[in-house]
Amino acid sequence: MLTSALAETLGSFVFVTVILATTTKGALETLAPLLIGLALAVAIYVCSKASLGALNPVVALVMYLRGDINAVTTAVYIIGEVIGALLAFAWWKVTMS
């Protein structure tokens, strides 16, 4: 369970970091869609070894509603994903200041 939480946290961190870095004014705005899609694909591929690679609380919720994962796993995924996104925002805020 801890491995799944860490995978979701790391995957969300990487994904949100790429989103923030590529959509910042003056950044690689023209390549943003490609880089974001690539980051998502790589994060899902890497995280799918330890978790199902949801990387999004809504995706985790849909997995639960479909019966693919139980309620505890859903909560672990969602908490990990939110923590990863918050850490990415904090890191971006510190490095962009």
C-alpha positions as CSV (number, residue, x, y, z in Angstrom):
1,M,0.0,0.0,0.0
2,L,2.9,2.4,0.8
3,T,4.5,1.6,-2.5
4,S,1.2,2.5,-4.3
5,A,0.9,5.8,-2.4
6,L,4.5,6.8,-3.2
7,A,4.1,5.9,-6.8
8,E,0.9,8.0,-7.1
9,T,2.6,10.9,-5.2
10,L,5.7,10.8,-7.4
11,G,3.8,10.4,-10.6
12,S,1.5,13.3,-9.8
13,F,4.5,15.4,-8.7
14,V,6.2,14.9,-12.1
15,F,3.0,15.4,-14.1
16,V,2.0,18.7,-12.3
17,T,5.6,20.0,-12.4
18,V,5.7,19.5,-16.2
19,I,2.3,21.3,-16.5
20,L,3.5,24.2,-14.4
21,A,6.9,24.5,-16.0
22,T,5.5,24.4,-19.6
23,T,2.6,26.7,-19.1
24,T,4.5,29.5,-17.3
25,K,4.6,32.7,-19.3
26,G,7.7,32.7,-21.5
27,A,8.3,29.0,-21.1
28,L,7.9,26.4,-23.9
29,E,4.3,27.3,-24.5
30,T,4.2,26.0,-28.1
31,L,5.5,22.6,-27.0
32,A,3.4,22.5,-23.8
33,P,0.7,20.0,-25.1
34,L,3.3,17.6,-26.4
35,L,5.4,17.8,-23.2
36,I,2.4,17.4,-21.0
37,G,1.1,14.4,-22.9
38,L,4.6,12.8,-22.9
39,A,4.9,13.4,-19.1
40,L,1.6,11.8,-18.5
41,A,2.4,8.8,-20.6
42,V,5.8,8.3,-18.9
43,A,4.3,8.8,-15.4
44,I,1.5,6.3,-16.0
45,Y,4.0,3.8,-17.5
46,V,6.4,4.1,-14.5
47,C,3.7,4.2,-11.8
48,S,1.8,1.3,-13.3
49,K,4.4,-1.1,-11.9
50,A,3.6,-0.1,-8.3
51,S,0.0,1.1,-8.7
52,L,-2.6,1.3,-11.4
53,G,-1.2,4.7,-12.5
54,A,-4.3,6.7,-11.9
55,L,-2.4,10.0,-11.3
56,N,-5.8,11.8,-11.0
57,P,-8.3,11.6,-8.1
58,V,-11.2,11.4,-10.6
59,V,-9.6,8.4,-12.4
60,A,-9.1,6.7,-9.0
61,L,-12.7,7.4,-8.1
62,V,-13.9,5.9,-11.4
63,M,-11.7,2.9,-10.8
64,Y,-13.5,2.5,-7.4
65,L,-16.9,2.9,-8.9
66,R,-16.2,0.3,-11.6
67,G,-15.0,-2.1,-8.8
68,D,-11.4,-2.2,-10.0
69,I,-10.1,-1.1,-6.5
70,N,-11.5,-1.0,-3.0
71,A,-12.3,2.1,-0.9
72,V,-9.0,2.0,1.1
73,T,-6.9,1.8,-2.1
74,T,-9.0,4.7,-3.6
75,A,-8.3,6.8,-0.5
76,V,-4.6,6.0,-0.6
77,Y,-4.4,6.9,-4.3
78,I,-6.3,10.2,-3.9
79,I,-4.3,11.3,-0.9
80,G,-1.0,10.5,-2.7
81,E,-2.1,12.3,-5.8
82,V,-3.1,15.4,-3.9
83,I,0.1,15.4,-1.9
84,G,2.1,15.1,-5.1
85,A,0.3,18.0,-6.7
86,L,0.8,20.2,-3.7
87,L,4.5,19.3,-3.5
88,A,4.8,20.2,-7.2
89,F,3.1,23.5,-6.7
90,A,5.3,24.3,-3.7
91,W,8.5,23.3,-5.5
92,W,7.5,25.4,-8.6
93,K,6.6,28.4,-6.4
94,V,10.0,28.2,-4.6
95,T,12.0,27.7,-7.8
96,M,10.2,30.4,-9.8
97,S,10.6,33.1,-7.2
